């Protein structure tokens, strides 16, 4: 009876490790991609009138590709926010990553933005 319990516990631990192996990489890629969006937005805001929406959209697509994230043009939002004395750029993306586990598949939905989240 003890051997069966040990095998069961080891198989459950192995399944948990495998699930983490499938879920953690997309989460980490999204985290790094969001950091890149914030860097792009700050750089673009510090150099007003140098970057068009298409330039920024292409930069976002290149950053996404560097993290193995598949995006299309219509999944990227670029907004220039101009007020007297202040220029800002808002970048956002909206995408899903499919995770395939043994016997179960699901989508992780991500919406990284260049804005900061309030607590």
C-alpha positions as CSV (number, residue, x, y, z in Angstrom):
1,X,0.0,0.0,0.0
2,X,2.9,2.4,0.7
3,X,4.3,1.9,-2.8
4,X,1.0,2.9,-4.4
5,X,0.8,6.1,-2.3
6,X,4.4,7.0,-3.2
7,X,3.7,6.4,-6.9
8,X,0.5,8.4,-6.7
9,X,2.2,11.4,-5.0
10,X,5.1,11.3,-7.5
11,X,2.6,11.3,-10.4
12,X,0.7,14.2,-8.9
13,X,3.9,16.2,-8.4
14,X,5.0,15.4,-11.9
15,X,1.6,16.6,-13.3
16,X,1.9,19.8,-11.3
17,X,5.4,20.4,-12.6
18,X,4.3,19.8,-16.2
19,X,1.3,22.2,-15.8
20,X,3.6,24.9,-14.5
21,X,6.0,24.2,-17.4
22,X,3.2,25.0,-19.8
23,X,1.7,28.0,-18.0
24,X,4.7,29.9,-16.6
25,X,6.5,30.7,-20.0
26,X,3.5,32.7,-21.4
27,X,3.0,34.5,-18.1
28,X,6.7,35.5,-18.1
29,X,6.6,36.5,-21.8
30,X,3.6,38.7,-21.0
31,X,5.4,40.3,-18.0
32,X,8.5,41.1,-20.1
33,X,6.4,42.4,-23.0
34,X,4.5,44.7,-20.7
35,X,7.8,46.1,-19.5
36,X,8.9,46.7,-23.1
37,X,5.6,48.5,-23.8
38,X,6.3,50.8,-20.9
39,X,9.8,51.5,-22.2
40,X,8.5,52.2,-25.7
41,X,5.8,54.5,-24.5
42,X,8.3,56.5,-22.3
43,X,10.8,56.8,-25.1
44,X,8.1,57.9,-27.6
45,X,6.7,60.4,-25.2
46,X,10.1,61.9,-24.6
47,X,10.5,62.5,-28.3
48,X,7.2,64.0,-29.5
49,X,6.5,64.2,-33.2
50,X,9.2,61.7,-34.0
51,X,7.2,58.5,-34.0
52,X,4.0,58.0,-36.0
53,X,1.3,55.5,-34.9
54,X,2.5,53.1,-37.5
55,X,6.1,53.3,-36.3
56,X,5.0,52.6,-32.7
57,X,2.7,49.8,-33.8
58,X,5.6,48.2,-35.8
59,X,7.9,48.5,-32.8
60,X,5.3,46.8,-30.6
61,X,4.9,44.0,-33.1
62,X,8.7,43.5,-33.2
63,X,8.9,43.4,-29.3
64,X,6.0,40.9,-29.3
65,X,7.8,38.8,-31.9
66,X,11.0,38.8,-29.8
67,X,9.0,37.3,-26.9
68,X,7.3,34.7,-29.2
69,X,4.0,36.4,-28.9
70,X,1.8,36.4,-32.1
71,X,0.1,39.7,-32.7
72,X,-1.6,41.4,-35.6
73,X,-1.9,45.1,-36.4
74,X,-5.5,45.3,-35.1
75,X,-4.5,43.8,-31.7
76,X,-2.3,46.8,-30.9
77,X,-3.6,50.1,-29.7
78,X,-1.6,53.3,-30.0
79,X,-2.8,56.6,-28.6
80,X,-1.0,59.9,-28.4
81,X,-2.2,62.0,-25.4
82,X,-1.3,65.7,-25.6
83,X,-2.1,68.3,-23.1
84,X,-0.4,71.7,-22.8
85,X,3.1,71.0,-21.3
86,X,2.6,67.2,-21.3
87,X,2.9,64.6,-24.0
88,X,2.2,60.9,-23.4
89,X,1.9,57.8,-25.4
90,X,-0.4,54.9,-24.5
91,X,0.3,51.4,-25.9
92,X,-1.7,48.3,-25.4
93,X,-2.1,44.8,-26.8
94,X,-4.8,42.2,-26.5
95,X,-4.0,38.6,-27.2
96,X,-4.6,35.0,-26.2
97,X,-2.2,32.1,-25.8
98,X,-3.5,28.5,-26.0
99,X,-2.2,26.1,-23.3
100,X,-2.4,22.4,-24.0
101,X,-2.4,20.1,-21.0
102,X,-3.1,16.4,-21.1
103,X,-6.8,16.0,-21.7
104,X,-7.5,19.8,-21.3
105,X,-6.8,22.9,-23.3
106,X,-7.5,26.5,-22.4
107,X,-6.6,30.1,-23.4
108,X,-4.8,32.6,-21.3
109,X,-6.0,36.1,-22.1
110,X,-3.5,38.9,-21.8
111,X,-4.0,42.7,-22.1
112,X,-0.6,44.3,-21.4
113,X,-0.5,48.1,-21.4
114,X,2.1,50.9,-21.1
115,X,0.0,52.5,-18.3
116,X,0.6,51.8,-14.6
117,X,-2.0,50.0,-12.6
118,X,-3.3,51.6,-9.5
119,X,-3.6,49.6,-6.3
